[in-house]
Amino acid sequence: MEGPLLRPLPLWRQRSGGLAMHQAPQHRPVLVEQVADLFQPIESGWIIDATFGGGGHTRRLRDELAPDVRFLALDRDPEAEARAAMLGPRIRFVNSDFRHLGEVAEEAELDAITGVLFDLGLSSLQLDDATRGFSFRRSGPLDMRMGAGSLTADAVVNEWDEPDLRRIIARYGEERFAGRITRAIVAARPITDTASLAEIVRAAIPAATRRRGGHPARRTFQAIRIAVNDELAALAEGLDAALDLVQAGGRIVVISYHSLEDRIVKRRLVSASSSPEAPPLPVSTPAVAPDFRLLFRKPMTADEAEVAENPRARSAKMRAVERVSSRADV
């Protein structure tokens, strides 16, 4: 890991007229009301926004929570720093992947971490910028990198062996036509842009299936993006670090957007909220209370009004836990 870029926010960037491009009114944070409610009990310490993105959640929390609550904004996209600068002196920015959350927090020397927020997936800013290569609706380069990684979508699409490409489309995209799609991609190589890739995928899927369930290329693009950014492994590592870092009374809130993410989140949060298994009889030991408690059993989802206003909220699932034991006792 390269050293995280931890530094005070330069005030000139808050005043610079050049920041107009970062003032993105189209960015709408998902489940922002519910996130604000979940963090309301926190009156001091640091909240880490591990996926700062457009900054919508942090902006709302900054406005609603007590002045003693400060924020560490984390994002692997260096462009997010300028957006963080606009939110004022209570926010510090780190350009890093949240899989390095533990190292970042150690370097930052935060006095008390009382909350961590993960809003997984892509921000509206990334999706709407065709030059980033995430969109199957707009033509752009085959990139899909969230940060400065070396692997690109171009390498995955044009260089990977057919079995490896089929495996990630089937696993990460949960795509039942992975074989047909992979054969079509390999036959069409070299593919130069996202629009061409989306059309190749669309044509490979049976006509009857194309007419339902959203854009036919959505699952394939998701799979390639996850592979490029190693998203599932990073999520597992980031969650483990957050569970280790948060103080007693602190909360961890996670918003996921597809079943693979939600499965990882559910498994780790439920495990942290469960009592350790007792050893087999005849050994008898006192019951051990879990370190965390689930704040609700079933995932929280967006209501119809929010989905109508922001269709990207449709697939969002939010889970949350609170630490009930002191970290000194763990």
ZAMI-193839 format. One record per residue (C-alpha): residue in three letters; x, y, z. Coordinates in steps of 0.1 Angstrom, whole numbers, padded with zeros to 4 digits, always signed. Example, Ala and Ser with C-alpha at 12.3 -4.5 7.8 and 13.67 -1.06 7.14 Angstrom:
Ala+0123-0045+0078
Ser+0137-0011+0071
//
This chain:
Met+0000+0000+0000
Glu+0012+0035-0008
Gly+0011+0058+0022
Pro-0024+0073+0026
Leu-0025+0110+0018
Leu-0036+0124+0052
Arg-0034+0161+0055
Pro-0055+0192+0065
Leu-0078+0205+0038
Pro-0064+0236+0021
Leu-0088+0265+0025
Trp-0080+0279-0009
Arg-0096+0249-0025
Gln-0129+0258-0007
Arg-0129+0292-0023
Ser-0115+0284-0057
Gly-0138+0291-0086
Gly-0123+0260-0103
Leu-0143+0238-0080
Ala-0175+0244-0099
Met-0171+0211-0118
His-0172+0193-0084
Gln-0204+0209-0073
Ala-0226+0181-0086
Pro-0263+0186-0078
Gln-0272+0154-0095
His-0255+0133-0068
Arg-0282+0120-0044
Pro-0271+0100-0014
Val-0292+0069-0009
Leu-0311+0064+0024
Val-0297+0096+0038
Glu-0325+0102+0062
Gln-0321+0067+0077
Val-0283+0071+0079
Ala-0287+0104+0098
Asp-0311+0088+0122
Leu-0288+0058+0129
Phe-0258+0081+0138
Gln-0279+0106+0159
Pro-0269+0090+0193
Ile-0232+0098+0185
Glu-0222+0131+0203
Ser-0184+0131+0199
Gly-0155+0114+0183
Trp-0147+0105+0147
Ile-0170+0091+0121
Ile-0152+0075+0091
Asp-0170+0078+0058
Ala-0152+0049+0041
Thr-0167+0056+0007
Phe-0170+0094+0006
Gly-0179+0097-0031
Gly-0200+0128-0037
Gly-0201+0135+0001
Gly-0238+0136+0005
His-0240+0114+0036
Thr-0211+0132+0053
Arg-0226+0166+0045
Arg-0259+0156+0061
Leu-0242+0141+0092
Arg-0220+0173+0096
Asp-0252+0194+0095
Glu-0272+0173+0120
Leu-0247+0158+0145
Ala-0231+0176+0175
Pro-0201+0199+0168
Asp-0178+0175+0186
Val-0183+0149+0159
Arg-0156+0151+0133
Phe-0152+0132+0100
Leu-0125+0113+0082
Ala-0135+0111+0045
Leu-0119+0081+0027
Asp-0120+0075-0010
Arg-0098+0057-0035
Asp-0108+0083-0062
Pro-0084+0113-0058
Glu-0111+0135-0073
Ala-0131+0132-0041
Glu-0106+0153-0022
Ala-0119+0185-0038
Arg-0155+0177-0028
Ala-0144+0170+0007
Ala-0126+0203+0009
Met-0159+0221+0003
Leu-0174+0207+0035
Gly-0152+0226+0059
Pro-0127+0221+0087
Arg-0145+0192+0105
Ile-0136+0170+0076
Arg-0102+0155+0068
Phe-0096+0135+0036
Val-0075+0104+0029
Asn-0070+0091-0006
Ser-0070+0054+0001
Asp-0090+0021-0004
Phe-0111+0013+0026
Arg-0094-0021+0027
His-0066-0002+0044
Leu-0089+0013+0070
Gly-0069+0000+0099
Glu-0036+0015+0087
Val-0053+0048+0078
Ala-0068+0051+0112
Glu-0035+0044+0129
Glu-0017+0070+0109
Ala-0045+0095+0115
Glu-0041+0090+0153
Leu-0078+0096+0158
Asp-0087+0099+0195
Ala-0120+0079+0193
Ile-0137+0063+0164
Thr-0174+0062+0171
Gly-0188+0055+0137
Val-0180+0040+0103
Leu-0202+0043+0072
Phe-0198+0022+0040
Asp-0219+0032+0010
Leu-0208+0006-0015
Gly-0210+0006-0053
Leu-0205+0037-0074
Ser-0215+0073-0069
Ser-0237+0092-0094
Leu-0206+0112-0103
Gln-0187+0081-0114
Leu-0216+0066-0132
Asp-0224+0098-0151
Asp-0188+0104-0162
Ala-0185+0085-0194
Thr-0147+0089-0193
Arg-0145+0066-0163
Gly-0159+0036-0183
Phe-0185+0025-0158
Ser-0216+0032-0178
Phe-0232+0007-0202
Arg-0254+0035-0215
Arg-0226+0059-0226
Ser-0196+0053-0248
Gly-0163+0055-0229
Pro-0130+0038-0225
Leu-0127+0003-0210
Asp-0113+0015-0177
Met-0136+0010-0147
Arg-0109+0017-0121
Met-0121+0034-0090
Gly-0086+0046-0081
Ala-0051+0043-0095
Gly-0049+0005-0099
Ser-0030-0011-0127
Leu-0058-0036-0139
Thr-0083-0021-0163
Ala-0115-0034-0179
Asp-0096-0034-0212
Ala-0073-0060-0199
Val-0101-0081-0185
Val-0122-0079-0217
Asn-0095-0082-0243
Glu-0067-0103-0226
Trp-0082-0127-0201
Asp-0086-0163-0210
Glu-0121-0174-0218
Pro-0126-0196-0188
Asp-0115-0168-0164
Leu-0137-0143-0181
Arg-0167-0167-0179
Arg-0160-0174-0143
Ile-0162-0138-0131
Ile-0192-0130-0153
Ala-0210-0160-0138
Arg-0198-0154-0102
Tyr-0196-0116-0098
Gly-0224-0108-0122
Glu-0246-0138-0113
Glu-0253-0140-0150
Arg-0269-0172-0163
Phe-0259-0165-0199
Ala-0222-0161-0189
Gly-0211-0187-0214
Arg-0228-0171-0244
Ile-0216-0137-0234
Thr-0180-0148-0230
Arg-0179-0165-0263
Ala-0193-0134-0280
Ile-0168-0111-0263
Val-0138-0133-0272
Ala-0151-0136-0309
Ala-0154-0098-0311
Arg-0119-0089-0298
Pro-0104-0063-0298
Ile-0132-0043-0282
Thr-0124-0007-0278
Asp-0152+0011-0258
Thr-0180+0005-0234
Ala-0208+0011-0260
Ser-0194-0017-0282
Leu-0191-0040-0252
Ala-0227-0033-0241
Glu-0240-0041-0276
Ile-0220-0073-0278
Val-0234-0084-0245
Arg-0270-0074-0255
Ala-0268-0093-0287
Ala-0255-0125-0269
Ile-0285-0127-0246
Pro-0318-0143-0259
Ala-0342-0117-0273
Ala-0370-0127-0248
Thr-0347-0121-0219
Arg-0334-0087-0232
Arg-0369-0072-0228
Arg-0370-0076-0190
Gly-0349-0070-0160
Gly-0332-0038-0169
His-0303-0033-0193
Pro-0289-0067-0206
Ala-0253-0056-0200
Arg-0258-0045-0164
Arg-0246-0078-0148
Thr-0216-0082-0170
Phe-0204-0046-0164
Gln-0209-0052-0127
Ala-0188-0084-0128
Ile-0159-0067-0147
Arg-0160-0037-0124
Ile-0158-0060-0093
Ala-0129-0079-0108
Val-0110-0047-0118
Asn-0113-0032-0083
Asp-0111-0064-0063
Glu-0142-0051-0045
Leu-0154-0082-0026
Ala-0120-0089-0009
Ala-0117-0052-0001
Leu-0151-0052+0015
Ala-0143-0081+0037
Glu-0111-0065+0049
Gly-0127-0031+0054
Leu-0155-0045+0075
Asp-0131-0065+0097
Ala-0111-0034+0103
Ala-0142-0013+0111
Leu-0154-0039+0136
Asp-0120-0038+0153
Leu-0117+0000+0154
Val-0151+0013+0166
Gln-0155+0022+0202
Ala-0182+0011+0227
Gly-0214+0028+0217
Gly-0201+0034+0182
Arg-0220+0023+0151
Ile-0212+0007+0118
Val-0236+0013+0089
Val-0233-0004+0055
Ile-0253+0002+0024
Ser-0249-0025-0003
Tyr-0264-0028-0038
His-0262-0064-0049
Ser-0265-0098-0033
Leu-0228-0106-0033
Glu-0220-0075-0012
Asp-0250-0080+0011
Arg-0241-0116+0017
Ile-0206-0106+0030
Val-0220-0077+0051
Lys-0247-0099+0066
Arg-0224-0127+0075
Arg-0198-0105+0092
Leu-0223-0083+0111
Val-0244-0112+0123
Ser-0212-0131+0133
Ala-0200-0100+0153
Ser-0234-0098+0170
Ser-0236-0135+0180
Ser-0222-0151+0212
Pro-0191-0173+0207
Glu-0199-0210+0205
Ala-0195-0228+0238
Pro-0169-0256+0239
Pro-0183-0292+0237
Leu-0195-0308+0270
Pro-0184-0317+0296
Val-0164-0284+0297
Ser-0186-0257+0312
Thr-0178-0220+0308
Pro-0198-0189+0315
Ala-0217-0174+0286
Val-0199-0147+0267
Ala-0219-0117+0255
Pro-0214-0106+0219
Asp-0193-0075+0211
Phe-0220-0060+0189
Arg-0258-0059+0186
Leu-0277-0057+0154
Leu-0298-0025+0152
Phe-0324-0042+0131
Arg-0328-0078+0118
Lys-0339-0073+0082
Pro-0321-0049+0059
Met-0335-0014+0056
Thr-0345-0004+0021
Ala-0357+0027+0003
Asp-0394+0035+0002
Glu-0413+0041-0030
Ala-0410+0078-0028
Glu-0372+0077-0027
Val-0370+0051-0055
Ala-0392+0073-0077
Glu-0369+0103-0071
Asn-0336+0083-0073
Pro-0340+0049-0092
Arg-0305+0039-0080
Ala-0319+0034-0045
Arg-0341+0005-0057
Ser-0314-0022-0050
Ala-0300-0006-0018
Lys-0300-0027+0014
Met-0287-0012+0047
Arg-0275-0031+0077
Ala-0261-0017+0110
Val-0246-0027+0143
Glu-0236-0010+0175
Arg-0206-0020+0197
Val-0219-0029+0232
Ser-0186-0040+0248
Ser-0155-0019+0255
Arg-0127-0024+0231
Ala-0104-0028+0261
Asp-0124-0059+0271
Val-0122-0075+0236
//
